[in-house]
Amino acid sequence: MKNDIELIPLTEEDLDLVREWRQSEQVSKYMYTSPDLTREEQLEWFRKMQNDPGAEYFMIRFDSKNLGVASLSDIKPHFKRCSWAFYLGDT
């Protein structure tokens, strides 16, 4: 049996699950922002992120199951650098 880890671009359909993970104590204690986001605030963040050339967000998937989120931010192609972060929401 092959175990595959994939990074799939985050979509609007993922937002309810991502919001649920962010509001869990296991994830929120490590976040730099408040976990108390409304669905509308999450959607506003997502739309802003989609238009930001310096950021990329991905769903972490293992064996076809969504487990968490990975992100690249402050992407600077000219300098070949960026910041990264991830969390696993499915415990």
N, C-alpha and C positions, 0 to 999 in steps of 0.2 A: 504494500500500500504506500502510495506516494503522498507525502505531506507537503503541501504548497503554501507558502506565505506570499500574499499578493498585496500590493498597494494600488488601490482603485481610486480614481478621482472622486472626491466627496461630491454628492449630489443633493439637491433640495429634498429628495425622498429620504435621505439619511438623517435629516435634521431632528426629527422627533426622537430617534434613538440616541443621537449625540447629546441632545438636551437631557435626556433621561440619565445618561452616563455622567454628564457634568454635574448633575444635581445629587449624585450618589456621594456618600461620605468618602468612599474609597478613592474617588477621583477628585472631588472638590477640595480636599485638604491640600492637594498639590498644585492647584490652579492659582494663577496670578490675578484672576478676575473673579467677580462674584458669580456663584453658580445659579443665582436666582434670576434666570432669564425667562422672559415670556416667549411664547412662540414667535410673536411679532419681532421682538428684539433679536432673536436667533436668526430669523429670516433677513432682517436688515443687515446683520453682521455677514451673513452668507453672500448676499448680493454685493456688499462692499468688497468682500474678499475676492469675489469673482472678477472684479475690475482692478485688482491690485496686481501689477506685474511682478511685484517683489514678494509674493506669497503663493504657496501651493498647499492644499490640504488633501489628505488621502484617508480613505477607510482602510484599516488593516484587516485583511481577511486571511483566515487560515482554514484550509479544507472547506472552502465555500461558506464559512461562517464569519460574520462581521464581529471583530473582537475589540477594536479600538480605533484611534485616530492618530495619524502622524502628520506633522506639518514642517514645511520649510518656510522661513520668513527672512526678511532683510536680504533677499537674494540679490547678489551683485555679480552678474555674469562677467563683467570686465575684470573683476578681481578674483573670480572663481571662488566665491565664498558665500556662505549663508549661515543662518542659525537654524536649529532643528529642535523639535520636541515631539513627544508622543505620550499617549496614555492608553492603557488597556481598560476598557470599560466593562467587559464581560468577565466577571470573576469566576 
